C-alpha cells in the first residue's frame, strides 16, 4: 500500500513539473492581449497586418521580446507589431501593438488617407469630389486658395509638405522634413551624406560627420568617451537618457509612436492630448474624436471646444479648417491660414512661423541654437576661433582637464586666488585658495571675516576675541602688562 502511494505521489509531482515547465518564460503584463487592429490568417512566415508568433522574453530584457534572434519592442515595431512577424502595411505605423494610421490620416476602405487632401475621400470616407475638383481642407472646391498649391488635385503647402517640397511631386527622403520648400534635417540633426544624424550621440559621426569613435568607446555630447555619464544608459553604443529618449523610453529599444513623447521613462501623450486607437489626438478640435475617443462629428458640423457644433462660434477668433475650429495665430498646422504648416523647428506666433527663443534661421531653413553653436555664436555668422568654444552665446576659451575659462585665461579654480571656487571670486592678500575656498595663510587664524596672527594681535591675543587690557600689546599670544611683564 505504501509503495503504491509513493508511486502515485511521484507521478503527480512529475505531472506538475511538466505542467509548470513553461514558467521559465516570463510574460510582460503590458503585452498581454495585445494584437494588431488588422488581424489576418496564417501562421507560416510573416503576415501583413496579421497575427504572428507572440514571441518570448527569454534572452531579452523586458519589455522587449525575442523574435527570431532579435529583441523587439512589439508595441512599436512595424515588422513585429503585437506579435512576431506581424508586419504593418507601408501606409500604417505600429502603436501599442496595433497597426494603425498616423495622426494625420484616416482609415478608408482599408487604406490610410489624408481626408484634407484626397479627392477620393475628401472630408470623410464617403465624400468623393467630382472630376476637375480639388480637395481643399476636406472640402471639394474648384481650385486651391493661396498660399496652398494644387498638386494632383490636392491642396498642399509646398513650403512644408514632404511629398511636394518646393514643387509638386518633389518628395523628401524619409529621414528629412520639408522646411521653407527645401528638404532638410529636423532641428538638432545634421546632414551627413544625405542621412540626418545626431552628432551628439552617433558613434560613427561623433561631433562631426565622419568622426568615428574607437570600438571600446561611445559618443556622448559630441565627444568619444569610455563610458556614459551617471544616469545615462548605453543603448547599442549610444549614450541616451531613457527617461526622455523617444527611441529608448524606459529601456533600450522601447520606441514611442503615434505622437507620444517619453516622460520619466514612459511613453505618454503630450499635455492636452488623448490617446485614441494608439494615436495622440487633440479632443478639443479633432473631428473624429471630439471630446472623447471615437466620438465623431457629422460632416455638417465641426469640433469646437470638445463638442460638435454647427459652425465655429462667432466672436471666438477661430477659423474653420478641415472640420475643426482653429486659432490661425497659434496653430502650427494652420499658421496664418488653413493648411499652412510650421516646419524647420518653428512654431506659430501671431500667425507667423517663428523660431523659438535663442534660435535663428542662419542662412538655412532650420532654426539653429545660437547659445552653443560654433558658427553662429550669439548671432548668425559669429564664428568662434580656434581654441575657443561657444558657451552662453559667447566665444570662450576651451580649457582642458580641470581648468576653467575665466576671462582670457584658463585657471584652476581650486587653487587660483583670483578665481577661487569660481571666476572673479578673489581671496585677500593674507589668504590662499585651497580646494576652491579662501583660507588663511599659514600661522594666521580666521577670526570673524579676518585672518589674524593670534601671537601679536591685541584684540585676538592667543585666541579669537581675547582683548588685551588697554590694548598694550600681545606677545607670543599673551597680553603685556603695564609693568611690561607678561
N, C-alpha and C positions, 0 to 999 in steps of 0.2 A: 504493500500500500504506500509506504514511504517512498519507494523507488518510483512508483507511478506519479506521485505528487511532484517529485523533483524533476522528472522529465517534462511533465505538464508545465511546471513553472519556468523551466529553461526555454521551452517552446514559446511561451508568452513573452519572455524577455527578448528573444531573438526577433519575434514579430514586431515588438515595439521598437526595437532598434532599427529595423528595416523601414518602419513607417516614419521614423523621425530622421531618416538618412538625409533628407533634403534640408535639414535645419542649418547646415553649414552655409547655405546660400541666404544672405540677408536680403530682405525686401525693403526698398525705400518707400516709406509711407506716402511721400509726395507723389509717387508714380502709380500707386495702387489705383486700378480702374482707368488709367489714362489711355485714351485711344484716339486715333485721328477722327476728324469730322467726316472725311470721305472714306468710309470703310469699304474694302473690296473683298474679293475671294482669292483663294490660292495661297499656299504657304511654301511653294517651291521657288526659292530665289527671291530677288527684290520685287516689290509691287509698287505701283504708282498710286499714291493716296490710299494705300491699303494696309491691312493689318499683317505684320510680320512677327518674328520671334520676339518675345518680351525681353530677352537678354538677361544677363546675370551680373551681380555686383562683384563676383569673385575676381580678384586681381585688380579691381578698381576701387578708388576712394569714393564713397557715396558723396553726392548724389549721382555720380557717373556710373554707367552700366556697361558691361562688356558686350560688344557687338563684333563678332569675329575675333580679331586680335587687338581691337582698339577700344579705349574707354570713351564712351559717348554720353553727352547730355541729351537724352531723348526728349527733353522738353523744348529744345531749340534746334536740333539738327534736322535739316531738310532731307537728309539721306536716311535718317533713322528716327522718324517722328512718332513718338509714342511707343514704338517698338522697333526692333532691329529690322533693317531692310524695308521699312515703310518710307517710301520716297514721295515727297511733295512734288506736284507738278510745277513747272517753271514759273507759273503766274502766282504761286502761293508761297507763304512763309510758314515755318513751324513755330507755333507759340503755345506754350503749356501742353505740349504733346499732341497738338492737333494741327492739321494743315488748314490754314485759313487765308483769306485775303488780307492785305495790309490795310492800314487805316484810311488810305485814300481811295480804296476800291470796294466794289460791291459784287457779290456772287450772283451772276445772272446766267441761267441755263448752264450751270456747272463751270462757268468761266469768270475770272475776276476782271472787272472792267471799271473804268473811271466814268461814272454816270454824269459827271460835269462836262465831259468832252465827247463821249461816244454817241454817234448818231444812231446806232442800233439800240442803245439803251440810254436815252437822254433824260436824265432826271430820275428815272427808275427803270426797273427791268421790263416794263410793259410799254414804254413810250419809244416809238421809232420815228425818226424825222423823215420827212418826205425828201425825194430826190432834189438836189440843189440846195437844201437847207444845211445849216451848221448847228452844232450843239454848243450853245453859249451858256456856260454856268448852269447846266442842267435844263436848259430850255431851248427848244427848236427855234431858230431865227434865220432871217435871210442872209445875214453876214455878221462877222465879228465886230465888236466895238473896241476902239483903241483904249488901252495900249495892247490888247490881245491881237494875235495874228492867226489867220486862217491857215491851218496846216492839215490837209486832207479832211476838210470839213469839221475839224475840231479847233476850238478857240483856245490858244495856248499863249503863255507868257514866254517868248523866246529868250528872255533875259535869265530865266530860271528853270525852264523845262529841260530835264535831262535827255529827253528823246528828240527835242527840237531846239538845240542850243545855238543861239545866234541866227540860225536859219532853219527852215523846216527840214526834217529828216536827218539833221546832224546830231547823232547820239553820242553821249559821253560814255567813256568806259565805266564799268561797274563801280570801280573804286573812287570815281570822281563825281563831282556835282557841277551843275551849271550855275555860274555866278557872273553877272554882267554880260551874259551872252557868250561866255567862254568856259570851256571845261577846265576845272581846277580842283585841286585837293581841298578837302574841308579844312577848317581852321585848326591849327595845331599839327597838321600833317604836311610833309614835304614831298615833292615830286622827284623820285629817283628812278630814272629810266622808265617813265610812264607808270610807275607804281607809287601810290600815296602811302607814305610810311611815317611812323612816329620816331623821329631821330633821338628822342629821349630814352627809348626803350628797345629799339631794334638792334639786335646783336650784330647784324651784318652791315648796318648803316648807323653807327653809334656817334651821334654828334654831328655827323656829316655823311653825305652819300658816299658809299664805298669804304667807309672806315669799319673794318671787321675786328671784333673782339676775339682774343685767343679762346681756344676751346674751353679752358677752365674758368672763363670769366663771363659775366653778364653785363648788359648795358643798363645803367641807371643814371637818370638825369643827364644823358648825353655823354657819359664817361664809362669806360670799361672798368669794372670792379670785380673783385674776387667773390664777393657775396652781397646779397641785398641788405638794405638797411633794416633796422628793427621795425617790426610792424609791416614790412613789405615782403611779399611772397614770390618765390621763384617759380614761374609757370612756363615750362618749356624754354628755359634760359632767358626769360623776360621777367624783369622785376616789376611787379604790379601791386597795387593796393586793392586787395579783394573786397574791401568794404565799399569801393566806389567804381571799380572797373566793370563795364557792362559785358565784357567778353570773358571775365573771370570773376563772377559775382559770388562771394561767399566761399568759393573754392575754384581751383583751376579748371577751366573748360566749361564752366556754367555760364551760358550766354543769355542776356536779357533781350527779348524780342518783343515785337508788337507795340513798340513805342515806350516800353518800360525802361526805367533807369535803375541803377544799382544804389541802394541806400542802406548803409550799415550792413552790407553783405547779403542783402535780399533784393530780388527784382520786384519793383513796385511801380505803379503808375505815378506820374508827377502829380503834384498837388492840384486838386480840382478836376482830375481825370478819373474815369471809371473804366474798369476792365470789362469789356463785353465781347464774348466769343474769342478771348485771347488777345484782344486789341484794346489799347487805351484810347478812349474817346472823351470828348467834352460833352457831357449830358445836357449842358445849358443851351447848346446850339446844334447838336447832332440830329439830323433829320430822321435817322433810323433808330436812334437810341435817345429819345427826348425825355430827359428826367429819369429814365431807368433803362436798363438793357432790354432790347427788342421792342421798345415802345415806339413804333414808327408813326410819323405824322402822315396824314393823307397828302396826295400830290398837290392839292389845292391849298395846303397850309404850310406854315414854317415853324421851326422850333425856336421859341423865344423864351429865354429865362426858364428853361427846363419844362416848358409846356407848349403844346401845339396851338398856334394862333393863326387866324385867317390872314394876317399881314403884320409886318413889323410895326410896333406901337408908335403912333405919331408923337413926335417930340422926343423920342428916345435917343435920337442921334445915330440910330443903327440903320444899316442898309441891307436889303435882301441880296444875298449872294449864294447861289446854289442851294436854295431851300433853307438857308439859315440866315438869321439876323446877326450881322457882324458890325463891329466898330472899325471903320476904314482907317481910323487914326492909330489903332494899336494892333490890328490883326496882321500877323506875319504871313498869312495865307491870302490876305486881301488888303494889301497896304496901299492906301490911296485910291484903290479901285478893285473891283471884283476880279479875282484870279491873279493879281499881282503878288508874286511870292518873294519874300525876302530870302536871300541866299548869301553865301560867302561869309557867314558868321554875323550877318546883320540882323537887327530886329526892327520892328515898326515903331517909330516915334513920330507923333504928329503927322502920320500919313506918309512918312518918308523912311525908306530902309536905311538904317543908320548903324554904324559900328558901335560896339559897347565902349564904355569909358576906358581910357588908357589903351585903346586900339585905333588904328587908322588904316585906310587903304593906301599903301605906299607904292604907287606905280603898278599896281596889280588889281585883281578882282576879289582878293581875300582880305579880311580885316586881320592885321598883324599887331601883336603886342609891341608897344614902344617902351615897356618897362624894362625888359631884359634882352631886347633884340640888338645884336651886334651891329647890324647895318642900318637900323632905324632906332637909335637910342634917344628917347625923349621926343623925337620928331622924325618925320620921314627924311631919309638921306643922311642922317647923322651917323657916321661910321666910327666905331671905336678902333683905335690903332693897335698895333702890336704890343702885347704885354698888358693890355687893359681889357676889362670886361664891362658889359652894361649891367648896372645894378641900380634899381630905383630911378630909371630914366637918365642916369648919369654914367659916363665912362669913368671907371675907377681902375686903379692898379690891380693886376692879377697877382695875388700873393700866394706863395707856396706854403705847404705844411701848416704850422700853427700861427703863421703871420697874418696880420690884418691890415688892410689898406686904410691908412689914416692920412688924409690929405694927399701929398705926393710921395709918401713913403710907406713901405711895408714894415710894420713893427710887431713886436711880441708883446701883446697887451698884458701878459702875465708878469713881465719884468720891466717894461718901459715906464719910467717915472712921469713922462709927459702924456702917456696914454695908458693909465693903469686900470685894467678891467674894461676899458672901452676908449674910443677915440676922444681926446680932449679932456680926459679925467686926469688932472695933474696933481702930483704929490708935492708937498712943501719941501724946502731945502734940507730940513732935518729928518726927512723921510726917504725910504726906498720902497720900490714896488716889489712885493713878494706874492706870488700866486694870484696876481690880479688885484691885490689890495695894498693900500698905502700903510706901511708900518714904520714905527720909529726906528731911527738908526741905532746901531749898536751902542750900548751904555746909556741910552735915553729911555725914558718910560713915558707912556701915554697917560697924561693926567687931564681929563676933560677932552678938549679938542686940540691940546698942545702936547708936543714932545718936550720933556724937561729932563735935566740932569739932577736927580734927587740927591746927589752928593753935594751940590753947591746952591741949589735953588732955595732961597729963604722962605718961600711960600709953599714949597713942597719938599721939605727937608727930611730925607730918609724915607718918606712915603708921601703919596698924594694928599694934599690938604693940610699937611703939618706945617703951620706958620710959625716962624721963629719970633720970639718976643722982641718987639721994637724993630724987628727985621734987621738985626745987627749983622747977620750973616750965617751962612751954613758951610760947614767944613766936614768933608767925608760923611755927610749925612747926619751931622749933629749941629744943633744950633749953638752959636757963640754967645757967651755971657758978657756982661758989662766989664767984668774984670779981665775978659779976654780968655778965661778958661772955658773949656768945652763942657 
